[in-house]
Amino acid sequence: MDIISQLQEEVNTIASIAFNTFGTLQRDAPPVQLSPNYPEPPPPNPVEDAANVSEQPKLLSAELVKAAKQFDALVAALPLSEGGEEAQLHRIAQLQGENDAIGQELQKQLEAAEKELRQVQELFGQAADNCFNLKKPD
């Protein structure tokens, strides 16, 4: 897997961890009265293990930090661009020129192959006609 794919995978991991962290915090948060105009919130649901509820955000945040560090390590592994933006633009123009030249060569080869295919089809048609003409009617 190339480094860009690894970076994308790590971004997806970070997003998933963040999503789960926020969901867990929201799920486990005690109800709060928003205004005195509203009735008292219902009592919180009994939690299976209060220690687990207090530990889970710590575990999720540690996992998030670990994923962020992994992302930073992948970013640090990216090759540095030499010569700055000007050199990159020059290299892109050079590669585009090479791509255009190869594209033209491929187009010429395609046209030659299509011409050869038409010739082969024409010769095949002539050969088939000759075979039919050699048969004597019954």
N, C-alpha and C positions, 0 to 999 in steps of 0.2 A: 504494500500500500504506500503510495507516495505521501509526501509530507503535507500537501494541501488537503488530501483526503483525511489524513490523521487530524489536522487542525479542524476540519469541518466536523469530524466525529467528536472531537473534544468539546467544541462549541455546543453540539447537541447534548452531550453529557452534562455540561454545565447548566444548560437550559432545563434539562430534566430534573437535575438535583434542585435547582432553584424553585422550579414548579412544585416539586414534592415538599420542599422545606416550607414554602408559603402555605401550601395546603395543610400540612401538619400543624403549623402554628395556628392557622385559622380554625382547624378542627378542634384543637385542644384548648383554645383560649376560653376562659370563663365568660359567660354572658355578662354584659354591662348595660345598665340603664342609660339610654341615650338622652333622655330629658325627663324632668319631673312630670311632664304631661303624659308620658307613656306609662303603662303599668310596669310593675316590677318584672324583670326577666325571670323565666323559669329557672329552677335550680339546675346546676350543671349535671350532666349525666354522670353516673358513677363510673369512675375510671378503674380499669382492671389493676393497673399498677402505677401508682403516682410517681414512683422513682423512675419508671420507664418514660413517663411523659416529660419529666424534667430532663432526662438524659438524651432524649431523641433529638431536640434541637441542637444540642452540642455535637452529637454524632453527625447530623446532617450538615452543620456548618463546617465541621472538620473535613467532611467529604467534599464539600464545595471548595474549600481552600486547597485541598489536595488536587482537585481537578483544575483549578486555576493555576497552580504551580506547574502541573503537567502541560497546560496550554502555553505558559510562559517558556517552558523548556523547548517545546516544539517551535515556538516563534524564534527563540534564540538559535535554533538549528537551521533556520532558513538561510540560504546563501545571501551574503551581502551583495548589494549592487555596487559595481565598481564604476566610478566616473560620474555618478549622480544621474539626475534626470536627463540631462542632455545626451549622455552616452546611451541610456536606455532607449530614448527616442530614436537615436541613430541606429541602434541595434534592431529596433522594431522595424524601421524603414528598410534596413538591409534584409531582414527576414521576409518582409512583405515582398520585396523585389525577387528574392529567391523563390518564394511561393508562386508569384505570378509567372516566372520563367518556367517553373516545373508544370504549372497549370497549362501553359501554352503548349509545352511539349506533350503533355498527356492528351490535350485536345487534338493535336496533330496525329498522335498514335490512334486515338479513337476514330478519327475520320478515315485513316488508312485502313483500320480494321473493318469499319463499316463498308468501305469500298470493296475490300477483299471478300467480305461476306456476301455482298450483292453479286460479285463475280462467281463465287462458288455456288450460290443459289441459281444463278442463270445457267451455269454449266450442269448442275444437277438436273434442272428442268429440261435442258437439251438431252441429257443422257436418258432421262425417263421417257421423253418423247421418242427417242431413237429405239428404246426397248419396246415401246408399244407399237411402233411402226414395223418392227421385225416380226411380230406375231401375225400369223395368218388367221383370218376370220374363219370360224367353224362353219 
